[in-house]
Amino acid sequence: MAIIIFVLALSVLVLVHEFGHFYAAKKTGVKVEEFGLGLPPRIIGKKIGETVYSLNWLPIGGFCKLYGEDGDGKGTEAFNHKKPWQKLLIVLGGVLMNLVLAVVIFSVVYGITGVPKETDKVKVIGVAPNSPAEKVGLKEDDWISKVDNIVVKKPEELTNQVAIDKGKQANLLVVDKNGNEKNVTVDVRENPPSGEGSMGVAISNTDMVKLPWYRFYEGIGAGFKEAYFWGKIIGGGVISMIGGLFMGHVQKDVSGPIGMFQATSAIEKSQGLLAVIHFFGVVSVNLAIVNILPFPALDGGRIWFVVYEMLTRKRANQKVEIIANNIGMLLLLGLILVITVGDIMRLATGK
């Protein structure tokens, strides 16, 4: 089941990206030679108008083949004969559609689960196995209102107060999701495992608030905020990854298709289908950001050639562009191979 969900979700992301190119091409008068579901070899194809719509054997993603994108087109329907601003719209179409898809996914998820709202309480959103918090019965959705009889309203207030008790015990006033209060005494570790914290809890001061249907716009607003949030996180991660590549190493937290499948499977088992959908909203933002990088073979690389044409009012040398894109594609495939090997090694070693 997990593999089916993964393949379908990844195919939708890539198809939406390619549809962005397709739609922009149609609107600017560029002939689309083929729009394919899956990757060749072709199973079946049907020509409707000027475009062949095909179903292909490799069930991952899709493609949009534009007339003249390799520089050999003639006439007004050729991509290479369009004005720079029209080319820019076509190239950016895929990136924009992935961002739109991410906003739609986040908006739908928030429409179902509720919109995150800041509160004046600290909520437990995760408890580490075998941690001091688990041993005293703390659970997800519990609220911690006091530490050592001092009111805490924000996560940093709780963290600072608990830090005073490192190596000792902290007295907590906890309110469960039904509103029942209880006092617990929890050990505060001096040297907790990485990522767990001294008590072994993940905390937040936000709660999911269900919205009536007529306030649907708040869910859409939350979707935009979520896309922006992940855009900043992923953008920073990509910059860090590129810096690491120049230093000769690939970051451990960079994953390829195998790593994504593992994440999809784990999220589906532990949190359900809705969490998987949210995860692929994040992946859609990631796809948009990666594609806008100024690297040959990516949309961002093609943008550089369009910008050159805008500034000089001369077309870039088609042979140079094709060579650059081919070299870029080889480098990307090499990087994907390195990342995939890393995924396999992590899978084999369990690290």
Secondary structure as the mmCIF struct_conf table of DSSP 4:
data_model
#
loop_
_struct_conf.conf_type_id
_struct_conf.id
_struct_conf.beg_label_comp_id
_struct_conf.beg_label_asym_id
_struct_conf.beg_label_seq_id
_struct_conf.end_label_comp_id
_struct_conf.end_label_asym_id
_struct_conf.end_label_seq_id
HELX_RH_AL_P HELX_RH_AL_P1 ALA A 2 LYS A 27
TURN_TY1_P TURN_TY1_P1 THR A 28 GLY A 29
STRN STRN1 VAL A 32 ILE A 48
TURN_TY1_P TURN_TY1_P2 GLY A 49 GLU A 50
STRN STRN2 THR A 51 LEU A 66
TURN_TY1_P TURN_TY1_P3 TYR A 67 ASP A 70
BEND BEND1 GLY A 71 GLY A 71
BEND BEND2 GLY A 75 GLY A 75
TURN_TY1_P TURN_TY1_P4 THR A 76 GLU A 77
HELX_RH_3T_P HELX_RH_3T_P1 PHE A 79 HIS A 81
BEND BEND3 LYS A 82 LYS A 82
HELX_RH_AL_P HELX_RH_AL_P2 PRO A 84 THR A 113
STRN STRN3 VAL A 115 VAL A 127
TURN_TY1_P TURN_TY1_P5 PRO A 129 ASN A 130
BEND BEND4 SER A 131 SER A 131
HELX_RH_AL_P HELX_RH_AL_P3 PRO A 132 LYS A 135
TURN_TY1_P TURN_TY1_P6 VAL A 136 GLY A 137
TURN_TY1_P TURN_TY1_P7 GLU A 140 ASP A 141
STRN STRN4 TRP A 143 VAL A 147
TURN_TY1_P TURN_TY1_P8 ASP A 148 ASN A 149
STRN STRN5 ILE A 150 VAL A 151
BEND BEND5 LYS A 154 LYS A 154
HELX_RH_AL_P HELX_RH_AL_P4 PRO A 155 ALA A 163
TURN_TY1_P TURN_TY1_P9 ILE A 164 GLY A 167
BEND BEND6 LYS A 168 LYS A 168
STRN STRN6 GLN A 169 VAL A 175
TURN_TY1_P TURN_TY1_P10 LYS A 177 ASN A 178
BEND BEND7 GLY A 179 GLY A 179
STRN STRN7 GLU A 181 ASP A 187
BEND BEND8 GLU A 190 ASN A 191
HELX_LH_PP_P HELX_LH_PP_P1 PRO A 192 PRO A 193
TURN_TY1_P TURN_TY1_P11 SER A 194 GLU A 196
BEND BEND9 SER A 198 GLY A 200
STRN STRN8 VAL A 201 VAL A 209
HELX_RH_3T_P HELX_RH_3T_P2 TRP A 213 ARG A 215
HELX_RH_AL_P HELX_RH_AL_P5 PHE A 216 PHE A 246
TURN_TY1_P TURN_TY1_P12 MET A 247 GLY A 248
TURN_TY1_P TURN_TY1_P13 LYS A 252 ASP A 253
HELX_RH_AL_P HELX_RH_AL_P6 PRO A 257 GLN A 271
HELX_RH_AL_P HELX_RH_AL_P7 LEU A 273 ASN A 291
TURN_TY1_P TURN_TY1_P14 ILE A 292 ILE A 292
BEND BEND10 LEU A 293 PRO A 294
TURN_TY1_P TURN_TY1_P15 PRO A 296 ALA A 297
BEND BEND11 LEU A 298 LEU A 298
HELX_RH_AL_P HELX_RH_AL_P8 ASP A 299 THR A 312
BEND BEND12 ARG A 313 LYS A 314
HELX_LH_PP_P HELX_LH_PP_P2 ARG A 315 ASN A 317
HELX_RH_AL_P HELX_RH_AL_P9 GLN A 318 THR A 349
TURN_TY1_P TURN_TY1_P16 GLY A 350 GLY A 350
#
